[in-house]
Amino acid sequence: MRLTDCHNFHDFRRLAKRRLPGPIFNYIDGGADDEVTLRRNSEAFESVDLVPHVLRGTPEVDLSTTIMGQKLALPFYCSPTALQRLFHHQGERAVAAAAAKYGTMFGVSSLGTVSLEELRKTHDTPQVYQFYFHKDRGLNRAMMQRAKEAGVEVMMLTVDSMTGGNRERDKRTGFSIPFKLTLGGMAQFAMKPAWGINYVTHEKFALPQLDEHVDMGGGTMSIGRYFTEMLDPTMNWDDLAEMVVEWGGKFCLKGIIHPEDAIRAAEVGCDAVILSNHGGRQLDGSVAPFDALGDIVDRVGDRLDVIMDSGVQRGTHIVKALAMGAKAVAAGQAGVERMLGLLKDEVERDMRLMGAARVSDLDRSMLRVRTR
């Protein structure tokens, strides 16, 4: 299967499964516990039908939108994802280049494998820096200051991952950083030697946002221990309010799902919230972001930019989220040019079929919620 054979998200998933060793693929693909939430995130879109208008004369479709003060050519962007150079040696460089080509925003994770400074210098498209709240308050301040100096426009704090989720696929293979593979996991790497050759023939794996603070490569710290030992589960709304003031720019809170938390985010000065359950990778059984979207938009949509991620696999998913009131959608799939191009074509085609010439034309009158 070749890249040109990929025509949608599902094709890309099949291609990744063929090319990546099992432990790497399952890390990307898996969720927590029984993966109920992982499945529900996408299924939630099936409970809402599109109700298109006709005869509206939409020869041109404008996909542009503005979120957190950033003008985007597309109503979706590339969400920050950890450890990207494990999946392909270009990692965040490929995502940033694709986002720049299509004029949309991209995110860099604090667990990213390319430095935010390099990406900021290479591309002038809007950039988000996503990080976690550490017990070491000095580290939090240092990371924000570094992002300021790099010229990052938006700070994004993830709050649904103060401890790692129970990802049983990873436990079965022994996936971690550094690797601590089981015999079964090692056998799966042996079956995909091309990945290993690619890995050792390119630059050494690193986590440049954290390398000064955490020794991942020497075996003294793993990703799992990073979440359980360095992150601060006692963080509260006062801590967030201090960070918003200290950053002094556009601030986004990622991992909101409860409407009351969205209200609190607005009260402490956040500019946006991202409705997310971390793709079903944290708390299994949590509500799907799309199911929570309408209520939260009704409560804080006039005070915050409401964005959502998790479960987005089709252009119609994006259209439904926009019609429900989301300002934009985080596309969590591989941020390569072909995938972004396919999603762009899907959204443009779907909006034309909906009789919507621009994103602002989409509203809830074009949706019908099925009774369950």
VENSULHU-V57188 format. One line per field, one symbol per residue. ss: DSSP state (A for helix, B for strand, O for the rest). psi: psi as a letter, one per 30 degrees, with the letter a starting at -180 (. if undefined). burial: + if it has 9 or more other ideal C-beta (glycine too) atoms within 8 Angstrom, else -. Layout:
ss = ???
psi = ???
burial = ???
This chain:
ss = OOAAAOOOAAAAAAAAAAAOOAAAAAAAAOOOOOOAAAAAAAAAAAABBBOOOOOOOOOOOBOOBBBOOBBBOOOBBBOOOOOAAAAOOOOAAAAAAAAAAAOOOBBBBOOOOOOAAAAAAAOOOOBBBBBOOBOOAAAAAAAAAAAAAAOOOBBBBBOOOOOOOOOAAAAAAOOOOOOOOOAAAAAAAAOOAAAAAAAAOOOOOOOOOOOOOOOOOOOOOOAAAAAAAABOOOOOAAAAAAAAAAAOOBBBBBBBOOAAAAAAAAAOOOOBBBBOOAAAOOOOOOOOAAAAAAAAAAAAOOOOBBBBOOOOOOAAAAAAAAAAOOOBBBBOOOOOAAAAAAAAAAAAAAAAAAOOOBAAAOOAAABBBOOO
psi = kleffjfleeeeeeeeeefkkeeeefeeflalbggeeeeeeefefffkkkilllhfiiekkjgllkkhgkkkflglljkkklhefeekffbfeeeeeeeeeghlllkklfglgkkfeeeeeekglkkkjkllklejeeeeeeeeeeeeffgkekkjkkgghflklijfeeeefgkljlkikleeeeeeeffifeeeeeefgllkklifffeffkiefggfkleeeeefefljfgkafeeeeeeeeeegakkkjkgkfkeeeeeeeeegglflkjjkghggfdjkflkkeeffeeeeeeegfffljkllajfjfleeeeeeeefffkflkjjflkhleeeeeeeeeeeeeeeeffgjfleffkaffgkjkkk.
burial = -----+-++-+++++++--++++++++++++++-+++++++++++-++-+-------+--+-+++-++-+-+-++++++++-+++++---++++++++++-+++++++++++++-+-+++--+-++++++++++----+++-++-+++-+-+++++++++++-++-++++-+++++----+---++-++--+--++-++-------+++++--+-+----+++-+++--++---+---+++-++--+--++++++++-+-++++++-+-+++++++++++++++-+-+++-+++-++-+++--++++++++++++++++++++++++++++++-+++-++++++++++++++-++++-+-++---++-----
